[in-house]
Amino acid sequence: MTERYSLKNKVILVTGGTGSFGNAFVTYALEHLSPKKIIVYSRDEFKQYEMAKRFPEKSLRFFIGNVRDQDRLYRALTGVDVVVHAAALKQVPAAEYNPFEAVQTNIMGAQNVVNAAIDAGVKRVVALSTDKACNPVNLYGATKLCSDKLFIAGNAYAGGKDTSFSVVRYGNVLGSRGSVIPFFKECAKTGEIPITDERMTRFWITLPQAVQLVVTALHEMQGGELFIPKIPSMKIVDLAEAIAPGCRHRVIGIRPGEKLHEMMISRDDSRHLFASDEFYIKLPDFPFWKMTTPKGSKPVSEGFEYASDTNDRWLGVAEMRRVLKNEGMI
């Protein structure tokens, strides 16, 4: 990788900045990164108002806008050094019922960010992805796969401009908005927790870990990488037991658009894939530009895949309970 990029005295803009990740990222950045300014770009003025009460720092600014609005993005990105793109429509059923709304935000919005970042002279952009973008079976995953491709190709699209784009892809975020944990806790009051399938597995990552992964990517990216963290898997039945010990489990069946196991790297993705201690790093398949092998990494074996059911790292019930308690969730 290239020389470590410092975020000190940089102007950072976070799209979707009032969401779970945005709040966690802003907290970390203000405490550890010494930015010149952070701009929270989002649609909801009430969430911005509530967030502003929690962060009275003079270096924090709020910009009402939608990633669908390219003109507004151009205005917001004036003077910005770094963008973290977290804005998305991510509820699977809502995306299926309102497909073009998901396309406009997750795909067209991504291209708007690419265009505006290049023209505004932004130096680094990291976009957040999801395990559902690997071999997608629902529209949300498909739109995020397309978004990933747009950001990676943005490095070639930039031409001679000094703007670099990379993507960070990870699994379910513990405690984020839409997380199953509050749902399980509520169901536990009835003495029964609905389980879609007893075999189901998922990747596990906390919000602080997700933030640190994005910060690391911003520090170390060349542009064009897809960063996939090495994180543990867990069984849904074990998560239910960790949250509500002794509760009955009622199997209700897999929901439409849901996988039994999630995948972050398919076998076909294993070409141009490298492993470091912390990440798997996927380099572009198409030779639009030259990239060096990431420092401290080595290529994976042909046919490698990274799925939640075949992962070599697992969390059991006791470890999950410890993490949940540390995060204040139980």
NORZI-V365908 format. One record per backbone hydrogen bond with DSSP energy under -1.0 kcal/mol. NH is the residue of the N-H (numbers start at 0). CO is the residue of the C=O. E is the energy in kcal/mol with one decimal. If there is no record, write none. Layout:
BEGIN
nh: [NH NH]
co: [CO CO]
e: [E E]
END
This chain:
BEGIN
nh: [4 8 9 11 12 13 14 15 16 18 22 23 24 25 26 27 28 29 30 31 32 35 36 37 38 39 40 41 47 48 49 50 51 52 54 59 60 62 64 68 69 72 73 74 75 76 77 79 80 81 82 83 84 85 94 95 96 97 101 102 103 104 105 106 107 108 110 111 112 113 114 115 116 117 118 119 121 122 123 124 125 126 127 128 130 132 133 141 142 143 144 145 146 147 148 149 150 151 152 153 154 155 156 157 158 160 162 163 165 166 167 168 173 175 178 183 184 185 186 187 188 189 190 191 192 194 199 200 201 203 204 209 210 211 212 213 214 215 216 217 218 219 220 223 225 226 227 229 232 233 235 238 239 240 241 242 243 246 247 249 251 252 257 263 264 269 272 273 274 275 279 280 281 282 287 296 297 299 303 305 307 314 319 320 321 322 323 324 325 326 327 328]
co: [218 33 6 36 81 38 83 40 40 15 18 19 20 21 22 23 24 25 26 27 28 9 9 58 11 60 13 62 43 44 45 46 47 48 50 56 37 39 41 65 67 68 69 70 71 72 74 76 10 10 123 12 125 14 90 91 92 93 97 98 99 100 101 102 102 103 106 107 108 109 110 111 112 113 114 115 116 80 80 163 82 165 84 167 169 129 130 137 138 139 140 141 142 143 144 145 146 147 148 149 151 152 152 153 155 157 160 122 124 224 126 226 204 172 175 179 180 181 182 183 185 186 187 186 247 249 196 259 233 231 171 205 206 207 208 209 210 211 212 213 214 215 216 164 281 166 279 277 312 201 199 234 235 236 237 238 239 243 190 192 194 195 254 305 305 266 269 280 297 278 227 273 225 271 285 293 274 272 300 264 261 232 315 316 317 318 319 320 321 322 324 323]
e: [-3.1 -3.0 -1.6 -2.7 -2.8 -2.8 -2.0 -2.1 -1.2 -1.7 -2.5 -1.9 -3.2 -2.7 -2.1 -2.2 -3.0 -2.5 -1.6 -2.4 -2.0 -1.5 -1.4 -2.7 -3.2 -2.9 -2.5 -1.7 -1.8 -2.2 -2.7 -2.5 -2.7 -1.4 -1.4 -1.3 -3.0 -3.2 -2.5 -2.1 -1.0 -1.9 -2.4 -1.8 -2.5 -2.3 -1.0 -2.1 -2.1 -2.2 -2.5 -2.6 -2.6 -1.2 -2.3 -2.0 -2.0 -2.0 -1.5 -2.0 -2.6 -1.9 -2.8 -1.9 -2.2 -1.1 -2.2 -2.1 -2.1 -2.3 -2.7 -2.7 -2.6 -2.1 -2.3 -2.1 -2.3 -2.0 -1.8 -2.2 -2.4 -2.2 -2.4 -3.1 -1.2 -1.9 -1.6 -2.0 -2.9 -2.0 -2.2 -2.1 -2.3 -2.6 -2.1 -2.1 -2.3 -2.4 -2.5 -1.2 -1.4 -1.1 -2.4 -1.7 -1.6 -2.3 -1.2 -2.3 -2.3 -2.3 -2.6 -3.0 -3.4 -1.8 -2.5 -2.8 -2.5 -2.1 -2.5 -2.1 -1.1 -1.9 -1.1 -1.1 -3.1 -2.9 -1.6 -1.7 -2.3 -2.4 -1.2 -2.4 -2.6 -2.3 -2.2 -1.8 -2.5 -2.5 -2.2 -2.4 -2.2 -2.2 -2.4 -3.2 -2.0 -3.3 -2.9 -2.1 -2.5 -2.4 -2.2 -2.1 -2.4 -1.9 -2.4 -2.0 -2.8 -1.9 -2.0 -2.3 -2.5 -1.2 -1.6 -2.9 -1.5 -1.3 -1.4 -2.3 -3.1 -3.1 -2.9 -3.4 -2.7 -2.9 -2.3 -1.4 -1.8 -2.0 -1.6 -2.7 -3.2 -2.3 -2.3 -2.5 -2.0 -2.3 -2.9 -2.3 -2.4 -2.1 -1.4 -3.1]
END
